[in-house]
């Protein structure tokens, strides 16, 4: 019994020491002002910053704040976002990034006075899809599920009912930087708050199928 209790305590300590926390993550394009408190990241988004490659606009930028951790394999990432959007194209949400030519960013983007559920998928060149929201949401949850060579992006207004907003290709069997992104291409910056960011690893589907077929 003592050995069992000791093993259990050791497991709890190990999980606590190895658990993902915001403090253990890494900045790419660190903003001047940011703070972590109570499992929440607050930042003042760097003015004149964005992520975009070539298509439609004819320029490439890769200079907005991105706070990330790295995961291999399949996973589910989720975060609650709240922003004091002011200028055209002010945006924040989740980002999954392999490198400067392959990434997905998804969340809220403020365009022409309206809130849009926005996804940009980049493979050499960027594309952009939006869903306009009729009313101003107090907060939004964004969830990304990476399975094999695809990522499903969902949104929710209550963290209970999630609605699919995009299904996009992302190379599998490749480590991915996943985390919190905000950008301010047109304006002078805005305040963004990310709460309860979580990443949950998922079992590899190909391995599960192999195990099922080779019992």
Wavefront OBJ file of the C-alpha trace (Angstrom):
o trace
v 0.000 0.000 0.000
v 2.812 2.392 0.900
v 4.475 1.685 -2.431
v 1.195 2.380 -4.250
v 0.712 5.689 -2.404
v 4.316 6.669 -3.099
v 3.913 5.884 -6.797
v 0.707 7.931 -6.938
v 2.359 10.916 -5.230
v 5.333 10.693 -7.567
v 2.985 10.714 -10.562
v 1.163 13.809 -9.266
v 4.433 15.653 -8.682
v 5.675 14.657 -12.139
v 2.478 15.852 -13.804
v 2.609 19.120 -11.899
v 6.229 19.732 -12.814
v 5.778 18.843 -16.475
v 2.359 20.393 -17.068
v 2.153 23.074 -19.711
v 1.917 26.598 -18.341
v 1.922 29.974 -20.057
v 5.209 30.792 -18.340
v 6.935 27.936 -20.197
v 6.002 29.204 -23.660
v 8.133 31.188 -26.123
v 7.719 34.522 -27.894
v 8.049 35.079 -31.615
v 7.973 38.854 -32.156
v 7.554 39.714 -28.472
v 5.376 42.829 -27.934
v 6.586 45.676 -25.733
v 3.786 45.263 -23.172
v 2.463 41.926 -21.934
v 1.600 40.164 -18.685
v 0.718 36.672 -17.484
v -1.639 36.408 -14.528
v -4.116 33.748 -13.366
v -3.653 31.580 -16.486
v -4.309 34.604 -18.690
v -2.055 36.396 -21.187
v -2.684 40.098 -21.728
v -0.815 42.086 -24.345
v -0.868 45.396 -26.148
v -0.630 44.293 -29.758
v 2.279 45.680 -31.750
v 1.089 48.370 -34.210
v 1.566 47.810 -37.938
v 2.111 44.058 -37.545
v 0.613 41.042 -39.312
v 1.055 37.600 -40.884
v 0.438 37.362 -44.636
v 2.155 36.029 -47.735
v 1.948 37.490 -51.237
v -1.541 36.752 -52.599
v -4.022 39.544 -53.406
v -2.097 42.286 -51.599
v 1.334 41.599 -53.103
v 3.389 41.807 -49.888
v 4.762 39.432 -47.261
v 4.833 40.222 -43.523
v 5.753 37.992 -40.597
v 6.107 40.353 -37.650
v 3.069 40.108 -35.325
v 3.215 38.799 -31.719
v 2.942 35.017 -31.374
v 3.312 33.205 -28.034
v 3.720 29.500 -28.625
v 4.666 26.019 -27.535
v 5.603 23.129 -29.839
v 3.721 19.856 -30.272
v 4.282 16.878 -32.516
v 1.547 14.524 -33.655
v -2.134 15.151 -33.208
v -3.692 17.500 -30.675
v -6.574 19.779 -29.711
v -5.898 23.421 -28.782
v -8.423 25.824 -27.298
v -8.474 29.405 -25.976
v -10.924 32.105 -24.896
v -10.243 35.481 -26.530
v -11.345 39.032 -25.733
v -10.087 42.082 -27.623
v -10.571 45.827 -27.558
v -10.568 46.007 -31.348
v -10.289 49.501 -32.782
v -8.875 49.634 -36.301
v -9.496 47.758 -39.537
v -7.953 44.273 -39.524
v -7.317 44.190 -35.747
v -7.261 40.444 -35.005
v -6.451 37.775 -32.429
v -6.788 34.032 -31.958
v -4.965 30.732 -32.320
v -2.055 30.101 -34.636
v -0.565 26.796 -35.837
v 2.754 27.293 -37.582
v 5.311 24.996 -39.175
v 7.413 27.783 -40.703
v 7.066 31.169 -42.416
v 5.432 29.569 -45.475
v 3.060 27.151 -43.719
v 0.680 28.307 -41.002
v -2.957 28.717 -40.004
v -4.297 31.594 -37.918
v -7.922 31.748 -36.773
v -10.010 33.920 -34.485
v -11.758 37.293 -34.570
v -10.888 39.990 -37.106
v -12.414 43.478 -37.023
v -13.187 44.749 -40.524
v -15.193 47.842 -41.501
v -16.776 48.095 -38.064
v -17.901 44.451 -37.994
v -16.660 41.401 -36.117
v -15.697 38.453 -38.289
v -14.727 34.881 -37.500
v -11.589 34.781 -39.589
v -9.209 32.096 -40.821
v -6.053 32.591 -42.855
v -4.406 29.486 -44.308
v -0.933 29.887 -45.769
v 0.986 27.415 -47.914
v 3.494 29.577 -49.815
v 0.656 32.059 -50.410
v -2.145 33.079 -48.048
v -5.903 32.811 -48.388
v -8.573 34.368 -46.177
v -12.097 33.259 -45.220
v -14.535 35.126 -42.955
v -17.905 34.639 -41.270
v -19.479 37.972 -40.303
v -21.080 38.082 -36.841
v -24.340 40.039 -36.608
v -23.858 41.053 -32.981
v -20.788 41.950 -30.984
v -19.736 38.942 -28.895
v -18.573 39.530 -25.331
v -16.044 36.739 -25.809
v -15.245 33.906 -28.208
v -13.659 30.493 -27.812
v -11.531 29.195 -30.689
v -10.606 25.518 -30.970
v -8.261 23.771 -33.404
v -8.116 20.000 -33.819
v -5.147 18.600 -35.727
v -5.776 15.120 -37.132
v -3.433 13.524 -39.676
v -2.919 16.095 -42.464
v -5.868 18.348 -41.608
v -6.845 20.951 -39.014
v -10.456 21.622 -38.109
v -11.166 25.105 -36.706
v -14.207 25.668 -34.489
v -15.731 28.658 -32.691
v -18.071 28.932 -29.714
v -19.768 31.697 -27.730
v -20.272 29.578 -24.597
v -17.483 26.935 -24.590
v -20.171 24.270 -24.980
v -21.541 24.413 -28.512
v -18.749 24.486 -31.092
v -19.366 25.220 -34.772
v -16.963 24.302 -37.568
v -15.597 27.363 -39.397
v -12.808 25.833 -41.501
v -11.145 22.556 -42.449
v -7.644 23.083 -43.833
v -4.594 21.100 -44.880
v -1.490 21.108 -42.686
v 1.405 18.721 -43.246
v 1.325 15.822 -40.802
v 4.232 14.082 -39.027
v 5.805 17.512 -38.527
v 6.209 19.460 -35.268
v 3.887 22.443 -35.026
v 4.205 25.671 -33.080
v 0.773 26.281 -31.553
v -0.247 29.281 -29.513
v -1.662 32.777 -29.212
v -1.482 35.312 -32.028
v -2.615 38.912 -32.372
v -1.986 41.461 -35.116
v -2.707 45.098 -35.901
v -1.911 45.752 -39.572
v -3.662 49.108 -39.912
v -3.857 50.658 -36.463
v -1.903 51.819 -33.446
v -2.312 48.668 -31.393
v -5.050 47.333 -29.112
v -5.465 45.356 -25.892
v -5.908 41.586 -26.259
v -6.594 38.997 -23.547
v -6.187 35.217 -23.943
v -7.619 32.991 -21.202
v -7.430 29.288 -20.350
v -5.217 28.240 -23.235
v -4.994 24.445 -23.312
v -3.448 21.860 -25.603
v -4.499 18.224 -25.297
v -2.532 15.531 -27.110
v -4.579 13.032 -29.113
v -3.625 9.443 -29.995
v -2.292 8.989 -33.506
v -5.098 7.695 -35.725
v -2.836 5.668 -38.015
v -1.275 3.913 -35.038
v -4.681 3.171 -33.536
v -5.835 1.669 -36.827
v -2.666 -0.454 -37.063
v -3.110 -1.706 -33.502
v -6.730 -2.535 -34.229
v -5.762 -4.533 -37.304
v -2.860 -6.282 -35.577
v -4.290 -7.534 -32.309
l 1 2 3 4 5 6 7 8 9 10 11 12 13 14 15 16 17 18 19 20 21 22 23 24 25 26 27 28 29 30 31 32 33 34 35 36 37 38 39 40 41 42 43 44 45 46 47 48 49 50 51 52 53 54 55 56 57 58 59 60 61 62 63 64 65 66 67 68 69 70 71 72 73 74 75 76 77 78 79 80 81 82 83 84 85 86 87 88 89 90 91 92 93 94 95 96 97 98 99 100 101 102 103 104 105 106 107 108 109 110 111 112 113 114 115 116 117 118 119 120 121 122 123 124 125 126 127 128 129 130 131 132 133 134 135 136 137 138 139 140 141 142 143 144 145 146 147 148 149 150 151 152 153 154 155 156 157 158 159 160 161 162 163 164 165 166 167 168 169 170 171 172 173 174 175 176 177 178 179 180 181 182 183 184 185 186 187 188 189 190 191 192 193 194 195 196 197 198 199 200 201 202 203 204 205 206 207 208 209 210 211 212 213 214 215
